[in-house]
Every structure is written in C-alpha cells, then in structure tokens.
C-alpha cells in the first residue's frame, strides 16, 4: 500500500511540475509546399517533431464555392492563420495587402493585450508580415509592438544581391533561421512566428522537380535547427514548448509552378506539431489553416473576448470539442442549421444576427433563437417574416463556438 501511495505522490508531483512550466509557442510557415510533396520527400526533422500523431493533412482556401472561398495565395494564407478567419472577414485578397480588416485581431494582438509583459517575435524575410499583417504600431491595431523582429532582408540588395536563380532567398532564409535559433536559445520569446520563402521560389521557377525537392530538403534541415534551439530551452529551463509548422498553399496539378486557384492540390496543405492532446478533428477532420490560431490561444491561455470568439472560423486542434462542420441554408423562409456532434453532452445555443456591424468595428445584436441538445445536430429557424438578405449564425456549445453566414443572392 505504501509503495502505491508513493507512486501516486510521484505522479501528482510530476503533474504539478508540468503545470508550473512556462508555456512557449512558435509557428512556422514554409511557403508553397503541397501535401503530396511533403509526404513523398524525405523530411527526417519534420518526422521527428511529428512523432506518431503530429502530422495531418489540412487545407486552405475556405469553403470552395461558398461565401468564404479564399485565394490560395501567400499573404492570404498567412492572414488566415494569424486571425483564424477566412478572407471574407480579414480582407487580405492578395499579396498587395491593400486593406486588412484589423477588426479581426491576430494571435499576436490577442496575446499582447492580455499579457503585455510577455515577449513576442517575428523572424521573416518579408517585411510586410510584420508591418501590414501583424500591423505593428498601427492605430487600427492598438499601436501594439512586438518585442523583437528580424525581417525585411529582401530589401537589403547589398548583402543579399538578387540573382536570377534566387539563391539569395536561400541565404536570407538561412539568416532568418540562424537569428531565430539564437534568439530562442537566449531570450525564449513566448510567441514567435518564423517565415521561410525559398521553397515557394523554387516551386515558381522550376515546378515539380529536383530543384524544388532540394529546397524542401533544405527547409527540413532549417526546421531541425529551430527544433534544436527549442530542445535546448526545454532541457535547460523550466519551459513547455509547442511548435506548429504548416504551409500557406499547395501548387497547381499540371506543372507545380502556380497556385491561387481552388484545385484540390492548391488547397491541400499539412500541419506538423509536437503538441500533446491532439483531438480527433486534428487527426481525421482535414483541419484548416484557420484552426491554428485558436489552438495557439488555448495553449497560451489567451482568453478571447466573446464578441471576437463568435467571429473566429477556426476551432482548437487540441482538447475537447463539442461540435464541428457547421452548415446553414435558407429554404422556403426557414434557416436549416446543422452540425456534427463529437461530444453529445450539453446544449447548443443558436444565436442569430441580421447585421454585420462587426466588420466595421461595431457590435452585432445577436438574438438567442433556440437551445437544444448538442446531440440533436440540427435545428430549423423560421425567418419567413423577414426581408433580410444576410444572416450570421453562431452555434455556441459547451466545448466551442461555430459560425456560418447565409447570404441571399
């Protein structure tokens, strides 16, 4: 009995020790690697990070043919990850990044508003990732500042002269990884973004072939260096690190050079992580790039305000969920709302708004239309007396929120 009691105390102490560890999160976007390529090329370091359950196929592009259909273009994909929303909300339609809708906050803004004393960092070749997408220092983002950045190297044509083969971009990615690895070892930022571009450049220039595949192999080695830095922190300090690695889009099926459309290969992406507690949605649900943001928020214990939570399209890839796969259609004056219950305990509350004031910084007036068991998986809302052509539906469950729009054409 005494022996079992000692074992019990050991496990309790271990759990308490884990709970005391400082949580650190990093996400990496490696540009333009379709799922079939990452699955067929040797990537030993990604494999090591993923372990048994940490790799999954994923998608970008929103709902194909639906109101959230999203171009499979780089900056569009980055912002879908950062905000947890598709393009119909965040409003970054291409790499020009003309008018991001900063009413849909990024993970950096949520994190810094709640934990202003903690450290954030961006490591990137592309300056726009910080200045336009994260929106550092802009009034529209609350003038929030990152703790550290290492970016804009593509503008330094003296140190990195632009050659026709774009080998300069490989050198920039190498510098980005070197800087990120060293900063992680010495400063351990609480939330970091690393962006690597060379793989996309080789895809555009050569398409499917040895040059592109070599770029994937080089990227894998770079990820290995980041992983070494993370392991250094976990071994030398009392820290709990999670990493999510993904891509922003796939490639066209014909040549592998292009992207931007809605073909299966352009939409097919992937996620690699070392996270524990990955749920079935992560493993089998073909998650979207929008799901990474709320997952990071959950890990970092970021409490997203209710009004913002009702707008986020993504759901957490770890922990318990109540429902997934929301849908809504208007037929004969009735909204037919459905979802798939993954945990049938508790009730679902169905909220309805006929305005979209949120996108302009306003507040939508949601009305509670029904409360029913999550297990019922569907409900009909009569709107036959309305003349509205737009409905926002939120399904609030014990485990998570889901949302849909219905637009009457």
Secondary structure as GFF3:
##gff-version 3
##sequence-region A 1 409
A	DSSP	alpha_helix	2	20	.	.	.	ID=ss1
A	DSSP	beta_strand	22	30	.	.	.	ID=ss2
A	DSSP	alpha_helix	35	40	.	.	.	ID=ss3
A	DSSP	alpha_helix	44	50	.	.	.	ID=ss4
A	DSSP	beta_strand	55	59	.	.	.	ID=ss5
A	DSSP	alpha_helix	74	83	.	.	.	ID=ss6
A	DSSP	alpha_helix	87	90	.	.	.	ID=ss7
A	DSSP	alpha_helix	107	114	.	.	.	ID=ss8
A	DSSP	beta_strand	120	124	.	.	.	ID=ss9
A	DSSP	alpha_helix	128	128	.	.	.	ID=ss10
A	DSSP	pi_helix	129	134	.	.	.	ID=ss11
A	DSSP	three_ten_helix	139	141	.	.	.	ID=ss12
A	DSSP	beta_strand	148	150	.	.	.	ID=ss13
A	DSSP	three_ten_helix	153	155	.	.	.	ID=ss14
A	DSSP	alpha_helix	167	187	.	.	.	ID=ss15
A	DSSP	beta_strand	191	196	.	.	.	ID=ss16
A	DSSP	alpha_helix	198	206	.	.	.	ID=ss17
A	DSSP	alpha_helix	210	236	.	.	.	ID=ss18
A	DSSP	beta_strand	239	246	.	.	.	ID=ss19
A	DSSP	alpha_helix	264	267	.	.	.	ID=ss20
A	DSSP	beta_strand	268	273	.	.	.	ID=ss21
A	DSSP	alpha_helix	280	284	.	.	.	ID=ss22
A	DSSP	beta_strand	287	288	.	.	.	ID=ss23
A	DSSP	alpha_helix	291	299	.	.	.	ID=ss24
A	DSSP	alpha_helix	306	309	.	.	.	ID=ss25
A	DSSP	beta_strand	323	331	.	.	.	ID=ss26
A	DSSP	beta_strand	334	341	.	.	.	ID=ss27
A	DSSP	beta_strand	347	353	.	.	.	ID=ss28
A	DSSP	three_ten_helix	357	360	.	.	.	ID=ss29
A	DSSP	beta_strand	367	373	.	.	.	ID=ss30
A	DSSP	three_ten_helix	374	376	.	.	.	ID=ss31
A	DSSP	beta_strand	378	382	.	.	.	ID=ss32
A	DSSP	beta_strand	390	396	.	.	.	ID=ss33
A	DSSP	beta_strand	401	407	.	.	.	ID=ss34
###
